[in-house]
Amino acid sequence: MFDVGNPIEITVQVDTPAGPENLIHVFRQPMHEDYLKYERALRESGGISADLELWKLCIEAVKNYTLHGQDLLNVDDWKQRVPAPHRAAAINALLRAKGWIPKQEAQKNSGGPSA
């Protein structure tokens, strides 16, 4: 489940006035420590805060984002410029792709503790 392989690209499709647009989030492979921080944040702050924290820990780049016609990666605070709903959608897709189910979610879905 935890490896240090290649980066993971997650596509988030958003509707724009010009039609659907695919925005790509490039994550480093999450490590076990990241998962532990994520679970702690879930307990302390709740879902969206934990999702955004994990996004911040693992994001390496974004593609197809622009700000005033410039590639967003060229902006100093580019991570803060990615809309929170995009970050949450991307990290949730990453969690599903990695098979990560937080312990409290697993307990809720199964009625008991997860392994």
C-alpha positions in Angstrom: 0.0 0.0 0.0 2.9 2.4 0.8 5.5 2.7 -1.9 7.9 5.4 -3.1 7.2 4.8 -6.8 6.2 7.3 -9.5 4.1 10.3 -8.8 0.3 9.8 -9.1 -1.8 12.0 -11.4 -5.4 12.6 -10.5 -7.7 14.4 -12.9 -10.5 16.6 -11.6 -13.1 17.6 -14.1 -14.7 21.0 -13.6 -17.5 22.7 -15.5 -16.5 26.1 -16.9 -18.5 28.5 -19.1 -16.4 27.1 -22.0 -17.3 23.5 -21.1 -15.8 20.8 -19.0 -12.1 21.2 -18.2 -9.7 18.5 -16.9 -7.4 19.8 -14.2 -4.6 17.5 -13.0 -3.1 17.2 -9.5 0.3 15.5 -9.3 1.0 13.8 -6.0 4.0 12.1 -4.6 3.3 8.7 -3.3 1.8 9.0 0.2 3.8 7.5 2.9 2.6 5.7 6.1 3.4 8.8 8.1 1.1 10.8 5.9 -1.7 8.4 6.5 -1.2 8.6 10.3 -1.3 12.4 10.1 -4.4 12.2 8.0 -6.2 9.9 10.5 -5.2 12.2 13.4 -6.5 15.2 11.5 -9.8 13.3 10.9 -10.2 12.8 14.6 -9.2 16.4 15.6 -10.7 18.5 12.8 -13.0 16.4 10.6 -13.1 15.4 7.0 -12.5 18.5 4.9 -9.7 19.8 7.1 -8.0 16.4 7.0 -8.4 16.1 3.3 -6.9 19.5 2.7 -4.0 18.8 5.0 -3.2 15.5 3.2 -3.4 17.4 -0.1 -0.9 19.9 1.2 1.5 17.1 2.4 1.5 15.2 -0.9 0.9 17.6 -3.8 3.9 18.2 -6.1 2.3 20.1 -9.0 -0.9 20.9 -10.8 -1.5 21.0 -14.5 -3.9 23.1 -16.7 -4.4 25.7 -14.0 -3.8 29.3 -15.0 -3.9 32.7 -13.2 -4.2 35.8 -15.4 -3.0 33.7 -18.4 0.1 32.4 -16.5 0.7 28.8 -15.5 -0.3 28.6 -11.9 2.9 26.8 -10.9 4.8 30.0 -11.7 2.9 31.8 -8.9 4.7 31.8 -5.6 1.7 30.8 -3.5 0.2 28.4 -6.1 -0.9 25.9 -3.6 -3.2 28.5 -1.9 -4.6 29.4 -5.3 -6.1 26.0 -6.1 -9.7 26.1 -5.0 -10.5 24.0 -1.9 -13.2 22.0 -3.6 -10.7 21.0 -6.3 -8.1 20.0 -3.6 -10.8 18.0 -1.8 -12.0 16.2 -4.9 -8.4 15.3 -5.9 -7.4 14.0 -2.5 -10.5 11.9 -2.2 -9.8 10.4 -5.6 -6.2 9.7 -4.4 -7.5 8.1 -1.2 -9.8 5.8 -3.3 -7.0 4.9 -5.7 -4.7 4.0 -2.8 -7.4 2.0 -1.1 -7.2 4.1 2.1 -10.3 4.0 4.2 -9.9 5.9 7.5 -10.5 3.7 10.5 -13.5 5.7 11.6 -15.1 5.4 8.1 -14.4 1.6 8.1 -16.0 1.3 11.6 -19.0 3.3 10.5 -19.5 1.2 7.4 -18.9 -2.2 9.0 -20.3 -1.6 12.5 -16.9 -2.5 14.0 -13.2 -1.6 14.1 -11.1 -2.1 10.9 -8.0 -4.2 10.8 
